């Protein structure tokens, strides 16, 4: 697991947090490497020096970090060269999903000025994710950030996760602007049955509002990624959802079917929520076949290579961010490891799957 929060030391006069690109003084907002000593790298930035503790096998050069002198930490917001970089907009949310990997909080700290600075310092051509909580609780600020950053960095693209409860018809004209051409909206849809979707997200009327929002996004020409986490409650009905997507929202860019992540609310509800797709692959295979037959681009996320049959392996994606990716010791000699997306670092085990284990 790659650490994202590192210990740091700052000069006594440094109190305010700041965003900086480490080891790259060729850009405005870059810090120069001054030297290394006792496991720390020293940087010079705006006439001051600070140090960051770093393992010898980790490079910080090009990373965009949020430096917090009060907490004596730097947070690696945008790691140079990484495929998955996501910025947290807020921890507030208006849903309470049964399996939420990051349970919401009632408080909000406005980080938009720092988030914008970070985006402007990102690698050329990077895709930057925004998540929550629910980012669109602060829709105006988020839209403005995308618009300003896109005007200065048209090479960047964005992947924004949202429960799609806050779009209105008034947003169509704004979203149709070129600033949003490189945005992919990740929208969770858990069932074709309204009551079941609402029950999973613990919000009455969420399903109907979500479909209204999908229509709004489509009319604005926006790219949409539907995301479905499989659980005991919705797995058997997965083929129904495939039919609904192809019938009612065929304009989506793709559909991601995702295995459950054992963290957050799901950690203590694992036995009640988790479904082993390898023990009963029928619903998953039927859903993928139906979606593909009807022209819906479909992908499987968070599913180890060994847990799916030959007919599904082509749909697997390496979806787990490298900083939280791991393999159990069982996988050491697996010949298919290079084809596998691995496991989440907080639960690297094949024991949950009836069909799983090293391929030799």
C-alpha positions, -999 to +999 in steps of 0.1 A: +000+000+000+014+034-010+013+060+017-005+092+007+001+112+039+037+118+049+053+134+079+069+167+072+088+195+090+084+232+083+101+264+094+085+280+125+072+309+105+053+286+081+018+283+094-006+285+065-012+254+043-001+255+007-002+235-025+031+228-043+045+205-070+076+188-055+110+187-072+099+207-102+109+244-102+102+246-140+066+255-133+051+283-112+043+267-079+071+242-080+096+234-052+133+226-057+150+196-041+177+210-018+190+176-006+184+144+013+193+135+048+183+107+072+153+095+052+140+129+045+140+150+013+145+188+017+127+212-006+130+249-011+099+269-019+093+306-020+125+312+000+117+287+027+128+251+034+107+221+044+114+184+046+093+153+039+099+119+052+100+094+023+108+057+018+138+052-005+116+033-030+091+061-034+097+091-057+080+124-049+093+142-079+063+158-098+038+150-071+013+178-063+009+179-025-012+197+001+013+208+028-001+215+062+025+230+086+001+228+116-004+191+113+032+186+101+021+166+071+020+166+033-008+149+015+000+135-019-031+147-038-019+142-074+009+116-078+029+121-109+024+093-134-004+076-114-035+065-133-058+072-104-057+106-087-089+117-069-095+149-049-120+149-020-145+178-024-165+172+007-173+145+033-209+157+034-236+136+016-274+136+013-275+098+010-264+071+034-256+041+012-256+008+031-221-001+018-205+034+016-167+031+016-163+066+030-191+073+055-203+109+054-197+136+080-219+165+088-191+191+086-175+206+056-142+223+051-140+245+020-109+234+000-119+246-034-090+272-037-065+245-029-081+220-052-080+245-081-043+252-074-036+214-075-053+209-108-033+237-124-001+219-113-011+185-125+008+164-151+002+172-187-029+153-200-038+140-165-073+128-155-084+142-121-111+126-101-135+145-077-154+126-051-171+129-017-193+127+001-214+143-026-195+169-046-226+185-061-237+197-027-213+224-038-224+224-074-217+261-081-182+260-067-174+227-085-187+240-119-167+272-115-136+252-107-140+230-138-146+261-160-116+280-147-092+251-148-104+240-183-098+275-196-062+274-184-055+236-187-075+223-217-053+192-217-069+179-184-099+157-181-121+150-150-140+121-136-166+133-111-185+109-088-220+120-080-253+105-068-270+126-095-295+142-071-287+178-078-289+184-115-317+206-128-328+216-163-312+249-158-278+232-158-281+220-194-268+251-211-239+254-188-229+217-191-231+220-228-202+244-227-168+232-240-154+234-205-173+202-197-164+183-228-137+164-210-158+154-179-170+119-172-197+116-146-196+085-125-232+078-114-243+049-090-273+030-101-280-001-080-312-016-093-339-012-120-364-015-091-369+020-076-377+007-041-346-014-040-323+014-052-339+038-027-334+012+001-297+008-007-290+045-008-314+051+021-332+079+004-368+079-008-373+091-043-336+088-052-342+065-081-366+088-099-344+119-093-314+100-107-332+091-139-342+128-143-306+137-139-294+112-164-318+128-189-304+162-181-268+150-186-277+134-219-294+165-232-262+184-223-241+159-242-223+147-211-204+114-208-219+091-182-204+061-164-230+041-146-216+023-115-233-007-099-219-023-067-231-059-064-246-071-031-268-098-018-299-076-022-294-067-059-273-094-075-301-117-086-318-088-103-287-077-122-300-089-156-331-067-150-308-038-146-289-046-178-322-046-197-333-013-181-300+004-189-302-006-226-339+003-229-341+036-209-306+050-208-287+036-238-268+069-242-245+061-213-208+058-221-203+026-202-216+005-173-192-006-145-203-036-124-183-035-092-175-059-064-179-047-029-151-029-010-146-041+026-142-007+042-165+020+057-200+008+064-193-025+046-167-035+070-192-043+098-219-054+074-198-077+053-217-110+060-250-093+052-239-075+021-212-094+003-221-117-026-196-142-040-200-138-078-177-168-083-201-192-065-230-181-086-218-165-118-252-168-136-267-134-129-234-116-137-228-135-169-264-129-180-262-092-172-230-087-191-243-107-221-275-088-223-258-054-220-232-062-246-258-076-270-277-043-268-246-022-273-238-011-238-201-010-231-196-030-199-167-034-175-161-054-144-143-037-115-127-050-083-130-086-093-098-108-091-089-125-124-092-160-108-128-155-097-145-152-131-149-176-159-134-174-194-164-157-208-160-127-184-122-123-183-121-099-212-144-075-193-121-072-163-105-038-156-075-029-134-097-006-114-082-006-079-059+024-075-023+014-071-019+031-037-045+007-022-038-024-044-024-056-029-021-094-034-023-121-007+006-145-003-015-171-021-009-151-053+029-150-052+034-177-078+003-170-099+011-169-136-019-146-143-009-119-118+000-094-146-036-097-159-052-092-124-064-060-108-055-075-074-073-069-041-079-039-018-050-036+006-073-036+037-087-070+026-063-089+005-079-124+007-093-150-018-111-168+011-143-150+003-145-166-031-155-202-037-136-200-070-103-184-066-066-189-060-033-188-078-033-199-115-003-221-122 
